[in-house]
Amino acid sequence: MLELRQVKKTFNPGTVNEKKALTGIDLKLERGDFVTIVGSNGAGKSTLFNAIAGSFIPDSGSIVLDGKDITFWPDYKRSKTIGRLFQDPLKGTAPSMTIEENLALAYLRASGHTSPFSRISKTERELFRSRLAALDLGLEDRMKQPVGLLSGGQRQALTLLMATLVTPKLLLLDEHTAALDPATADKVLALTRSIVAENNITCLMITHNMHAALELGNRTIMMDAGHIVLDIGGEERDHMTVDGLLERFARDAGHKLDNDRILLSKTQTAAD
């Protein structure tokens, strides 16, 4: 469904600021896979997402999505089939536009329509209302309010809905709960789990929460220095503990994970 073959990217090549961000990524996802990704800062996680989303063209290698080579597709073309959420709740929505207008924009873009907002049908508005009601945040009664008035958690939940209003072929979640308070993060993670499962969405999720990395989805990947160090799933993952995962990383990477934020998450749990 998604396949990356020897994807490489070096920033500022030949200078003192040269950074080998991706050093030959091979990754294959089947339809419906939900893969969590863990790694220290600079491991290449967000760069991997940027490569898939089309923020830049890799130096070499190929990216194939649903049988189509998208390696050289621009990001706007990929956005019709790839949904993405960022860590910052302010990204992904237009604050001066209403909730309804943001949903309409996401719906029209993903469904390939070119109609202006004034042509959004009554049926589509009812769709927006019902999907908002499913979030259980009361947003269905605030559709005419600007998104800028929403809290961070409400905006992130809305962005999740926008990214999946028309089921994407691939959903990229870039630490989308990291900027939220624990209770709100749990709420958004629970919504994520529900929406991804109900629609059988192929998903990649970057997280610093080790428990979430093992409890959500069906595979866990750990990255280091621009490459994938560990990729586990199935029964091995089912019986893996956080300490065991850290030990495997240290053995395969040749050094211990040194990210305090990730290590502190050992005492946290994922959303129920």
C-alpha positions as CSV (number, residue, x, y, z in Angstrom):
1,M,0.0,0.0,0.0
2,L,2.9,2.3,0.9
3,E,6.4,1.5,0.0
4,L,9.6,3.5,0.5
5,R,12.7,2.1,-1.3
6,Q,16.1,3.4,-0.3
7,V,14.9,6.9,0.4
8,K,17.8,9.3,1.1
9,K,17.9,13.0,2.0
10,T,20.9,15.2,2.9
11,F,20.3,18.8,3.8
12,N,23.0,21.4,3.1
13,P,25.3,18.9,1.3
14,G,29.0,19.8,1.1
15,T,28.8,22.5,3.8
16,V,29.7,22.6,7.5
17,N,25.9,22.3,8.2
18,E,25.5,19.1,6.2
19,K,22.9,16.8,7.8
20,K,22.2,13.3,6.6
21,A,18.5,13.2,7.6
22,L,17.5,10.0,5.8
23,T,20.2,7.4,5.1
24,G,18.3,4.8,3.0
25,I,14.8,4.2,4.3
26,D,13.1,1.0,3.4
27,L,9.6,0.7,4.6
28,K,6.5,-1.2,3.5
29,L,3.0,-0.8,4.9
30,E,0.0,-3.0,4.1
31,R,-3.5,-1.5,3.8
32,G,-4.9,-0.8,7.3
33,D,-1.5,-0.9,9.1
34,F,-1.3,1.5,12.0
35,V,2.4,2.0,12.7
36,T,3.8,4.0,15.7
37,I,7.2,5.7,15.4
38,V,9.6,6.5,18.2
39,G,13.0,8.2,18.1
40,S,15.1,11.0,19.6
41,N,15.2,14.5,18.2
42,G,17.0,14.4,14.9
43,A,16.3,10.7,14.3
44,G,14.6,11.6,11.1
45,K,10.9,11.0,12.0
46,S,9.5,14.3,10.8
47,T,11.8,14.3,7.8
48,L,10.4,10.9,6.9
49,F,6.9,12.4,7.0
50,N,8.0,15.4,5.0
51,A,9.3,13.0,2.3
52,I,6.1,11.1,2.2
53,A,3.9,14.3,2.2
54,G,6.0,15.9,-0.6
55,S,7.5,18.8,1.4
56,F,10.7,18.0,-0.6
57,I,11.9,15.6,-3.2
58,P,14.3,12.9,-1.9
59,D,17.9,12.8,-3.2
60,S,17.4,9.2,-4.2
61,G,15.0,6.3,-3.8
62,S,11.2,6.1,-4.5
63,I,7.9,6.4,-2.7
64,V,5.0,4.4,-3.9
65,L,1.4,4.9,-2.6
66,D,-1.4,2.5,-3.6
67,G,0.5,1.3,-6.6
68,K,1.4,4.8,-7.9
69,D,5.0,6.3,-7.8
70,I,4.5,9.6,-6.1
71,T,8.2,10.4,-5.6
72,F,8.0,13.5,-7.7
73,W,4.4,14.6,-7.0
74,P,4.0,18.1,-5.5
75,D,2.6,18.3,-2.0
76,Y,-0.7,19.8,-3.1
77,K,-1.4,16.7,-5.3
78,R,-0.5,14.3,-2.5
79,S,-2.7,16.1,0.0
80,K,-5.8,14.8,-1.8
81,T,-5.0,11.3,-0.6
82,I,-2.7,11.9,2.4
83,G,-4.0,13.5,5.6
84,R,-1.6,15.0,8.1
85,L,-1.7,16.4,11.6
86,F,1.1,18.4,13.3
87,Q,2.2,18.8,16.9
88,D,1.0,22.5,16.9
89,P,-2.8,22.7,17.1
90,L,-2.6,26.0,15.3
91,K,-1.5,24.3,12.1
92,G,-4.0,22.6,9.8
93,T,-6.9,25.1,10.2
94,A,-7.7,28.6,9.2
95,P,-8.4,30.5,12.4
96,S,-10.4,33.4,10.8
97,M,-12.7,30.9,9.0
98,T,-15.6,29.2,10.7
99,I,-15.7,25.6,11.7
100,E,-18.1,24.9,8.8
101,E,-15.8,26.7,6.3
102,N,-12.8,24.8,7.4
103,L,-14.6,21.5,7.1
104,A,-15.9,22.5,3.7
105,L,-12.4,23.4,2.5
106,A,-11.1,20.0,3.6
107,Y,-14.0,18.2,2.1
108,L,-13.8,19.9,-1.3
109,R,-10.1,19.5,-1.6
110,A,-10.1,15.8,-0.7
111,S,-13.1,14.9,-2.7
112,G,-11.9,16.7,-5.8
113,H,-14.7,19.2,-6.0
114,T,-14.1,22.8,-7.3
115,S,-17.4,24.3,-6.0
116,P,-17.2,27.4,-3.8
117,F,-18.4,27.3,-0.2
118,S,-21.8,28.7,-1.2
119,R,-22.6,25.5,-3.1
120,I,-22.0,23.2,-0.2
121,S,-25.3,21.2,-0.1
122,K,-27.6,20.6,2.8
123,T,-26.6,17.0,2.8
124,E,-22.9,17.9,3.1
125,R,-23.7,20.3,6.0
126,E,-25.6,17.6,7.8
127,L,-22.5,15.3,7.2
128,F,-20.3,17.9,8.9
129,R,-22.8,18.3,11.8
130,S,-23.0,14.5,12.4
131,R,-19.2,14.0,12.2
132,L,-18.7,16.9,14.7
133,A,-21.3,15.5,17.0
134,A,-19.4,12.2,17.1
135,L,-16.4,14.1,18.6
136,D,-18.6,14.8,21.7
137,L,-17.1,18.3,22.1
138,G,-20.3,20.3,21.3
139,L,-18.8,21.7,18.1
140,E,-21.8,20.7,16.1
141,D,-23.6,23.7,17.7
142,R,-20.8,26.1,16.9
143,M,-20.3,25.6,13.2
144,K,-20.6,29.3,12.5
145,Q,-17.9,30.3,15.0
146,P,-14.3,31.0,13.9
147,V,-11.9,28.2,14.6
148,G,-9.6,30.7,16.3
149,L,-12.0,30.7,19.3
150,L,-11.4,27.0,20.0
151,S,-9.1,25.5,22.5
152,G,-6.0,23.6,21.4
153,G,-7.7,20.2,22.0
154,Q,-10.8,21.2,20.1
155,R,-8.7,22.5,17.2
156,Q,-6.7,19.3,17.1
157,A,-9.8,17.2,17.2
158,L,-11.3,19.3,14.4
159,T,-8.1,18.9,12.4
160,L,-8.3,15.1,12.8
161,L,-11.8,15.2,11.5
162,M,-10.8,17.4,8.6
163,A,-8.0,15.0,7.6
164,T,-10.4,12.0,7.6
165,L,-13.6,13.6,6.5
166,V,-13.0,11.9,3.1
167,T,-11.1,8.8,4.1
168,P,-7.4,9.3,3.1
169,K,-5.3,6.5,1.7
170,L,-2.7,7.4,4.3
171,L,-2.8,9.4,7.6
172,L,0.4,11.0,9.1
173,L,0.2,11.9,12.7
174,D,3.2,14.0,13.8
175,E,3.1,14.0,17.6
176,H,-0.4,15.4,17.3
177,T,-1.1,15.2,21.1
178,A,2.2,16.4,22.4
179,A,1.2,20.0,22.9
180,L,-2.0,19.1,24.8
181,D,-2.6,18.6,28.5
182,P,-2.8,14.9,29.5
183,A,-6.6,14.7,29.8
184,T,-7.1,16.4,26.4
185,A,-4.3,14.3,24.8
186,D,-6.1,11.1,26.0
187,K,-9.3,12.4,24.5
188,V,-7.7,13.1,21.1
189,L,-5.8,9.7,21.2
190,A,-9.1,7.9,21.8
191,L,-10.7,9.7,18.9
192,T,-7.7,8.8,16.8
193,R,-8.0,5.2,17.6
194,S,-11.7,5.2,16.9
195,I,-11.6,7.0,13.6
196,V,-8.6,5.0,12.2
197,A,-10.3,1.7,13.2
198,E,-13.7,2.5,11.9
199,N,-12.4,3.6,8.5
200,N,-9.5,1.1,8.3
201,I,-7.1,3.9,7.6
202,T,-3.4,3.2,6.9
203,C,-1.6,5.3,9.5
204,L,1.8,6.4,10.6
205,M,2.0,8.1,14.1
206,I,5.1,9.7,15.6
207,T,4.9,9.7,19.4
208,H,7.1,10.3,22.4
209,N,4.9,8.2,24.6
210,M,6.4,4.7,24.9
211,H,3.2,3.1,26.2
212,A,1.2,4.6,23.3
213,A,3.9,3.3,20.9
214,L,3.2,-0.2,22.0
215,E,-0.5,-0.1,22.7
216,L,-1.8,1.8,19.6
217,G,-1.8,0.2,16.2
218,N,-0.2,-3.1,15.1
219,R,3.5,-2.2,14.5
220,T,6.2,-0.1,16.2
221,I,9.2,1.4,14.5
222,M,12.2,3.0,16.2
223,M,14.5,5.4,14.3
224,D,18.0,6.7,14.9
225,A,20.3,8.8,12.8
226,G,18.1,8.8,9.7
227,H,17.4,5.1,9.5
228,I,15.0,2.5,10.9
229,V,16.7,0.6,13.8
230,L,13.8,-1.6,14.9
231,D,10.5,-2.7,13.3
232,I,8.3,-5.0,15.4
233,G,4.8,-6.3,15.2
234,G,2.7,-9.4,15.8
235,E,3.2,-11.6,18.8
236,E,6.7,-10.1,19.5
237,R,5.1,-6.7,19.9
238,D,2.2,-8.0,21.9
239,H,4.6,-9.3,24.6
240,M,7.0,-6.4,24.4
241,T,7.4,-4.1,27.4
242,V,8.6,-0.5,27.4
243,D,11.9,-1.6,29.1
244,G,12.2,-4.4,26.6
245,L,11.8,-2.0,23.7
246,L,14.4,0.3,25.1
247,E,16.8,-2.7,25.5
248,R,16.2,-3.8,21.9
249,F,16.9,-0.2,20.7
250,A,20.1,0.0,22.7
251,R,21.3,-3.4,21.3
252,D,20.4,-2.6,17.7
253,A,21.4,1.1,17.6
254,G,24.6,0.6,19.6
255,H,23.7,3.1,22.2
256,K,20.9,3.9,24.7
257,L,18.0,6.2,23.8
258,D,18.9,9.6,25.3
259,N,15.7,11.5,24.9
260,D,14.4,12.7,28.3
261,R,10.9,13.4,27.0
262,I,10.6,9.8,25.8
263,L,12.1,8.3,28.9
264,L,9.8,10.2,31.2
265,S,6.8,8.8,29.2
266,K,7.7,5.4,30.7
267,T,5.4,6.3,33.6
268,Q,2.5,7.4,31.4
269,T,-0.1,5.3,29.7
270,A,-1.9,5.6,26.4
271,A,-5.6,6.5,26.0
272,D,-8.0,3.7,26.8
